[in-house]
Amino acid sequence: MSNEQFSVLFQYIAHLQGERPWGRFLDVGTGVNSLKWLSTLKTESWTAVTAAPGMAEQCRKAYPGKIRKRDKVVVSNWTDPELLRGEVFDTVLVDYFIGAIEGFAPYWQDLAFPRLRPHVRGRLYVTAVEPYVPRIDDEECGRFIGDLGRFRDAMLLLVRQRPYREFPSDWIVRALKRAGFNPVEARGFPIHYREPFLQSQLGMCRDRLHLIENEALRQGLAAQIDALEARGRALLEKHGSIPHGFDYVIAAEPVTKG
């Protein structure tokens, strides 16, 4: 696969990396997309970490080609002080990891970058989505994305699961500086939501309806899912996509003493 087949965020990271060697690569919170991209890079070795055994299995199955002996997928949580103790990496990818922490280590986000700092020798790249903040003057696309996101999170809470918690780019920059990093590049990329996103979000909600014990509530939630789908499809028909918000990439390097 070529870099052109991957997201604009990964392409931008490759642009920022330039001629720097990727060296030993750490994927802090791995997923299928990041590991597929990683397979195209000229690395000395890579280590991919996930707290979810199911995700680790998905990544191994989806990895293009054969995983080298020096590469590894690790199932562990970064709250474990023994995880990768003493190991240092030339390139570290924090791909939508901060938002996902809430599902595995609630309220631990402020400790994430200090925890990673001893493992970073070269560049650290953070990708994330700027959280949606409702405004009175939001246009129809913004209102819909906000309504959809809040409904999805409400469904997760109703079935005793934790929604992800995204953080704004300026929070990430402050957190990096406090942890001993120097942010060197930052850029936002406008989002255009399409049919697969709509179906994934609504599918997530539908898959959990059976966990709602109250029948009247379950029927009401099912009706709301259908209503959101109708709104989303109307916007896709009208605009071709649903433009709202942005993802971002932040590149940082460890602050050297002296």
VENFEN-V667126 format. One record per residue. N is the residue number from 0. RES is the residue in three letters. PSI is psi in whole degrees, -180 to 180 (* if undefined). OMEGA is omega in whole degrees, 0 to 359 (* if undefined). D_FIRST is the distance of its C-alpha to the first C-alpha in Angstrom with 1 decimal. Layout:
n->N res->RES psi->PSI omega->OMEGA d_first->D_FIRST
n->N res->RES psi->PSI omega->OMEGA d_first->D_FIRST
This chain:
n->0 res->MET psi->146 omega->177 d_first->0.0
n->1 res->SER psi->162 omega->179 d_first->3.8
n->2 res->ASN psi->-26 omega->181 d_first->6.8
n->3 res->GLU psi->-21 omega->182 d_first->8.1
n->4 res->GLN psi->-5 omega->183 d_first->6.6
n->5 res->PHE psi->173 omega->186 d_first->8.5
n->6 res->SER psi->158 omega->179 d_first->12.3
n->7 res->VAL psi->-27 omega->178 d_first->14.5
n->8 res->LEU psi->-45 omega->178 d_first->15.9
n->9 res->PHE psi->-37 omega->177 d_first->12.9
n->10 res->GLN psi->-40 omega->179 d_first->12.6
n->11 res->TYR psi->-39 omega->177 d_first->16.4
n->12 res->ILE psi->-44 omega->178 d_first->16.3
n->13 res->ALA psi->-38 omega->177 d_first->14.2
n->14 res->HIS psi->-45 omega->180 d_first->16.8
n->15 res->LEU psi->-35 omega->180 d_first->19.6
n->16 res->GLN psi->-35 omega->176 d_first->18.5
n->17 res->GLY psi->-128 omega->182 d_first->18.7
n->18 res->GLU psi->0 omega->178 d_first->19.7
n->19 res->ARG psi->135 omega->176 d_first->20.6
n->20 res->PRO psi->143 omega->178 d_first->19.1
n->21 res->TRP psi->-31 omega->176 d_first->17.4
n->22 res->GLY psi->-140 omega->175 d_first->19.7
n->23 res->ARG psi->125 omega->190 d_first->20.5
n->24 res->PHE psi->133 omega->177 d_first->18.5
n->25 res->LEU psi->122 omega->173 d_first->20.1
n->26 res->ASP psi->103 omega->193 d_first->18.6
n->27 res->VAL psi->-42 omega->179 d_first->22.0
n->28 res->GLY psi->81 omega->194 d_first->21.5
n->29 res->THR psi->159 omega->175 d_first->18.2
n->30 res->GLY psi->175 omega->183 d_first->16.7
n->31 res->VAL psi->-44 omega->184 d_first->13.8
n->32 res->ASN psi->-46 omega->182 d_first->11.9
n->33 res->SER psi->-36 omega->181 d_first->12.7
n->34 res->LEU psi->-35 omega->175 d_first->12.0
n->35 res->LYS psi->-42 omega->177 d_first->8.4
n->36 res->TRP psi->-43 omega->181 d_first->8.0
n->37 res->LEU psi->-31 omega->181 d_first->10.3
n->38 res->SER psi->-19 omega->182 d_first->8.5
n->39 res->THR psi->-9 omega->185 d_first->6.5
n->40 res->LEU psi->151 omega->178 d_first->10.1
n->41 res->LYS psi->86 omega->181 d_first->12.8
n->42 res->THR psi->153 omega->171 d_first->15.3
n->43 res->GLU psi->-41 omega->177 d_first->18.6
n->44 res->SER psi->164 omega->174 d_first->18.3
n->45 res->TRP psi->151 omega->174 d_first->17.6
n->46 res->THR psi->126 omega->182 d_first->19.9
n->47 res->ALA psi->126 omega->185 d_first->19.1
n->48 res->VAL psi->138 omega->172 d_first->22.3
n->49 res->THR psi->147 omega->177 d_first->23.3
n->50 res->ALA psi->-4 omega->184 d_first->26.8
n->51 res->ALA psi->114 omega->178 d_first->25.9
n->52 res->PRO psi->-37 omega->179 d_first->25.9
n->53 res->GLY psi->-39 omega->178 d_first->24.3
n->54 res->MET psi->-39 omega->178 d_first->21.3
n->55 res->ALA psi->-42 omega->180 d_first->20.9
n->56 res->GLU psi->-42 omega->178 d_first->21.0
n->57 res->GLN psi->-43 omega->182 d_first->18.4
n->58 res->CYS psi->-43 omega->180 d_first->16.0
n->59 res->ARG psi->-41 omega->181 d_first->16.7
n->60 res->LYS psi->-35 omega->184 d_first->16.2
n->61 res->ALA psi->-12 omega->184 d_first->12.9
n->62 res->TYR psi->127 omega->180 d_first->11.4
n->63 res->PRO psi->130 omega->178 d_first->8.7
n->64 res->GLY psi->-158 omega->183 d_first->10.9
n->65 res->LYS psi->134 omega->178 d_first->14.2
n->66 res->ILE psi->129 omega->181 d_first->15.4
n->67 res->ARG psi->156 omega->180 d_first->17.2
n->68 res->LYS psi->-31 omega->183 d_first->21.0
n->69 res->ARG psi->-4 omega->179 d_first->21.1
n->70 res->ASP psi->155 omega->182 d_first->18.8
n->71 res->LYS psi->146 omega->170 d_first->20.4
n->72 res->VAL psi->123 omega->185 d_first->20.5
n->73 res->VAL psi->129 omega->175 d_first->23.9
n->74 res->VAL psi->108 omega->182 d_first->25.9
n->75 res->SER psi->173 omega->179 d_first->28.5
n->76 res->ASN psi->138 omega->182 d_first->29.9
n->77 res->TRP psi->-9 omega->173 d_first->30.1
n->78 res->THR psi->-14 omega->177 d_first->33.8
n->79 res->ASP psi->115 omega->183 d_first->34.3
n->80 res->PRO psi->-16 omega->181 d_first->35.5
n->81 res->GLU psi->-11 omega->182 d_first->34.6
n->82 res->LEU psi->119 omega->177 d_first->30.8
n->83 res->LEU psi->31 omega->179 d_first->29.2
n->84 res->ARG psi->129 omega->177 d_first->32.6
n->85 res->GLY psi->-5 omega->180 d_first->32.7
n->86 res->GLU psi->139 omega->182 d_first->29.0
n->87 res->VAL psi->143 omega->186 d_first->27.6
n->88 res->PHE psi->149 omega->180 d_first->24.1
n->89 res->ASP psi->-34 omega->181 d_first->22.9
n->90 res->THR psi->133 omega->182 d_first->20.4
n->91 res->VAL psi->127 omega->179 d_first->21.0
n->92 res->LEU psi->124 omega->177 d_first->19.1
n->93 res->VAL psi->81 omega->191 d_first->21.5
n->94 res->ASP psi->104 omega->181 d_first->19.3
n->95 res->TYR psi->31 omega->185 d_first->21.8
n->96 res->PHE psi->-41 omega->184 d_first->23.8
n->97 res->ILE psi->-43 omega->178 d_first->27.2
n->98 res->GLY psi->-34 omega->183 d_first->27.6
n->99 res->ALA psi->-17 omega->183 d_first->26.7
n->100 res->ILE psi->-37 omega->185 d_first->29.4
n->101 res->GLU psi->-30 omega->181 d_first->32.1
n->102 res->GLY psi->-15 omega->185 d_first->31.1
n->103 res->PHE psi->-28 omega->181 d_first->31.3
n->104 res->ALA psi->73 omega->184 d_first->33.7
n->105 res->PRO psi->140 omega->176 d_first->35.7
n->106 res->TYR psi->18 omega->183 d_first->37.2
n->107 res->TRP psi->0 omega->187 d_first->35.3
n->108 res->GLN psi->-37 omega->183 d_first->33.2
n->109 res->ASP psi->-16 omega->180 d_first->35.5
n->110 res->LEU psi->-4 omega->187 d_first->35.1
n->111 res->ALA psi->-52 omega->183 d_first->31.3
n->112 res->PHE psi->-39 omega->172 d_first->30.9
n->113 res->PRO psi->-36 omega->179 d_first->34.0
n->114 res->ARG psi->-36 omega->182 d_first->32.6
n->115 res->LEU psi->-25 omega->188 d_first->29.3
n->116 res->ARG psi->-45 omega->181 d_first->31.0
n->117 res->PRO psi->-15 omega->183 d_first->32.0
n->118 res->HIS psi->-4 omega->187 d_first->28.5
n->119 res->VAL psi->118 omega->177 d_first->27.1
n->120 res->ARG psi->-33 omega->184 d_first->27.6
n->121 res->GLY psi->-108 omega->184 d_first->25.4
n->122 res->ARG psi->144 omega->171 d_first->23.5
n->123 res->LEU psi->132 omega->180 d_first->23.3
n->124 res->TYR psi->129 omega->179 d_first->21.2
n->125 res->VAL psi->130 omega->171 d_first->22.5
n->126 res->THR psi->147 omega->180 d_first->21.0
n->127 res->ALA psi->172 omega->175 d_first->23.3
n->128 res->VAL psi->134 omega->177 d_first->24.9
n->129 res->GLU psi->125 omega->183 d_first->28.3
n->130 res->PRO psi->148 omega->182 d_first->30.8
n->131 res->TYR psi->127 omega->176 d_first->32.7
n->132 res->VAL psi->111 omega->183 d_first->36.3
n->133 res->PRO psi->142 omega->175 d_first->38.5
n->134 res->ARG psi->152 omega->181 d_first->40.7
n->135 res->ILE psi->-34 omega->185 d_first->43.7
n->136 res->ASP psi->16 omega->179 d_first->42.3
n->137 res->ASP psi->138 omega->176 d_first->38.9
n->138 res->GLU psi->180 omega->191 d_first->38.0
n->139 res->GLU psi->-35 omega->180 d_first->37.1
n->140 res->CYS psi->-43 omega->179 d_first->33.4
n->141 res->GLY psi->-42 omega->179 d_first->34.0
n->142 res->ARG psi->-40 omega->182 d_first->36.7
n->143 res->PHE psi->-48 omega->181 d_first->34.6
n->144 res->ILE psi->-40 omega->177 d_first->31.7
n->145 res->GLY psi->-44 omega->179 d_first->34.3
n->146 res->ASP psi->-42 omega->180 d_first->36.2
n->147 res->LEU psi->-45 omega->181 d_first->33.2
n->148 res->GLY psi->-42 omega->180 d_first->32.2
n->149 res->ARG psi->-38 omega->178 d_first->35.7
n->150 res->PHE psi->-45 omega->177 d_first->36.2
n->151 res->ARG psi->-47 omega->180 d_first->33.1
n->152 res->ASP psi->-39 omega->178 d_first->34.4
n->153 res->ALA psi->-40 omega->178 d_first->37.9
n->154 res->MET psi->-45 omega->180 d_first->36.8
n->155 res->LEU psi->-42 omega->180 d_first->35.1
n->156 res->LEU psi->-38 omega->180 d_first->38.3
n->157 res->LEU psi->-29 omega->180 d_first->40.5
n->158 res->VAL psi->22 omega->174 d_first->39.0
n->159 res->ARG psi->35 omega->174 d_first->39.2
n->160 res->GLN psi->160 omega->184 d_first->35.6
n->161 res->ARG psi->125 omega->173 d_first->34.3
n->162 res->PRO psi->157 omega->174 d_first->32.2
n->163 res->TYR psi->158 omega->179 d_first->29.8
n->164 res->ARG psi->105 omega->182 d_first->31.5
n->165 res->GLU psi->154 omega->180 d_first->29.6
n->166 res->PHE psi->143 omega->181 d_first->31.1
n->167 res->PRO psi->159 omega->184 d_first->31.3
n->168 res->SER psi->-35 omega->180 d_first->29.8
n->169 res->ASP psi->-31 omega->174 d_first->33.3
n->170 res->TRP psi->-43 omega->179 d_first->33.9
n->171 res->ILE psi->-44 omega->180 d_first->30.7
n->172 res->VAL psi->-46 omega->179 d_first->31.9
n->173 res->ARG psi->-42 omega->181 d_first->35.3
n->174 res->ALA psi->-39 omega->177 d_first->34.1
n->175 res->LEU psi->-45 omega->180 d_first->31.9
n->176 res->LYS psi->-42 omega->179 d_first->35.0
n->177 res->ARG psi->-29 omega->183 d_first->37.3
n->178 res->ALA psi->1 omega->178 d_first->35.0
n->179 res->GLY psi->26 omega->175 d_first->35.1
n->180 res->PHE psi->154 omega->174 d_first->32.0
n->181 res->ASN psi->107 omega->177 d_first->32.0
n->182 res->PRO psi->127 omega->185 d_first->29.7
n->183 res->VAL psi->-22 omega->179 d_first->28.5
n->184 res->GLU psi->147 omega->175 d_first->26.3
n->185 res->ALA psi->139 omega->180 d_first->26.1
n->186 res->ARG psi->141 omega->176 d_first->24.7
n->187 res->GLY psi->151 omega->181 d_first->24.8
n->188 res->PHE psi->114 omega->182 d_first->22.5
n->189 res->PRO psi->143 omega->181 d_first->24.4
n->190 res->ILE psi->136 omega->172 d_first->23.4
n->191 res->HIS psi->99 omega->182 d_first->23.6
n->192 res->TYR psi->142 omega->182 d_first->23.9
n->193 res->ARG psi->-173 omega->185 d_first->23.2
n->194 res->GLU psi->-46 omega->181 d_first->24.1
n->195 res->PRO psi->-37 omega->178 d_first->21.6
n->196 res->PHE psi->-46 omega->180 d_first->23.0
n->197 res->LEU psi->-47 omega->182 d_first->26.5
n->198 res->GLN psi->-35 omega->179 d_first->26.2
n->199 res->SER psi->-40 omega->181 d_first->24.6
n->200 res->GLN psi->-45 omega->179 d_first->27.5
n->201 res->LEU psi->-34 omega->177 d_first->30.2
n->202 res->GLY psi->-39 omega->176 d_first->28.9
n->203 res->MET psi->-40 omega->180 d_first->29.2
n->204 res->CYS psi->-45 omega->181 d_first->32.8
n->205 res->ARG psi->-38 omega->181 d_first->33.7
n->206 res->ASP psi->-17 omega->182 d_first->32.5
n->207 res->ARG psi->-2 omega->182 d_first->35.1
n->208 res->LEU psi->-36 omega->182 d_first->38.0
n->209 res->HIS psi->-14 omega->179 d_first->39.4
n->210 res->LEU psi->-9 omega->178 d_first->39.9
n->211 res->ILE psi->116 omega->186 d_first->42.4
n->212 res->GLU psi->-36 omega->182 d_first->45.8
n->213 res->ASN psi->120 omega->186 d_first->47.9
n->214 res->GLU psi->-42 omega->181 d_first->47.8
n->215 res->ALA psi->-42 omega->178 d_first->48.8
n->216 res->LEU psi->-42 omega->180 d_first->46.2
n->217 res->ARG psi->-43 omega->179 d_first->43.5
n->218 res->GLN psi->-39 omega->178 d_first->44.5
n->219 res->GLY psi->-40 omega->178 d_first->44.6
n->220 res->LEU psi->-39 omega->178 d_first->41.1
n->221 res->ALA psi->-40 omega->178 d_first->39.8
n->222 res->ALA psi->-37 omega->179 d_first->41.6
n->223 res->GLN psi->-36 omega->176 d_first->40.0
n->224 res->ILE psi->-45 omega->179 d_first->36.5
n->225 res->ASP psi->-39 omega->180 d_first->37.3
n->226 res->ALA psi->-40 omega->178 d_first->38.7
n->227 res->LEU psi->-38 omega->178 d_first->35.7
n->228 res->GLU psi->-41 omega->179 d_first->33.5
n->229 res->ALA psi->-43 omega->177 d_first->35.9
n->230 res->ARG psi->-45 omega->181 d_first->35.8
n->231 res->GLY psi->-44 omega->180 d_first->32.0
n->232 res->ARG psi->-37 omega->178 d_first->31.8
n->233 res->ALA psi->-40 omega->179 d_first->34.5
n->234 res->LEU psi->-39 omega->177 d_first->32.7
n->235 res->LEU psi->-39 omega->178 d_first->29.5
n->236 res->GLU psi->-37 omega->183 d_first->31.7
n->237 res->LYS psi->-43 omega->188 d_first->33.4
n->238 res->HIS psi->-15 omega->185 d_first->30.7
n->239 res->GLY psi->-30 omega->174 d_first->27.4
n->240 res->SER psi->175 omega->178 d_first->26.1
n->241 res->ILE psi->94 omega->184 d_first->28.0
n->242 res->PRO psi->127 omega->175 d_first->27.7
n->243 res->HIS psi->136 omega->173 d_first->29.0
n->244 res->GLY psi->-170 omega->180 d_first->28.4
n->245 res->PHE psi->152 omega->168 d_first->25.5
n->246 res->ASP psi->164 omega->178 d_first->23.0
n->247 res->TYR psi->157 omega->174 d_first->23.2
n->248 res->VAL psi->133 omega->175 d_first->21.8
n->249 res->ILE psi->128 omega->176 d_first->24.4
n->250 res->ALA psi->139 omega->181 d_first->23.9
n->251 res->ALA psi->157 omega->178 d_first->26.8
n->252 res->GLU psi->150 omega->178 d_first->28.2
n->253 res->PRO psi->140 omega->175 d_first->31.0
n->254 res->VAL psi->125 omega->180 d_first->34.4
n->255 res->THR psi->137 omega->181 d_first->36.0
n->256 res->LYS psi->146 omega->179 d_first->39.7
n->257 res->GLY psi->* omega->* d_first->42.1
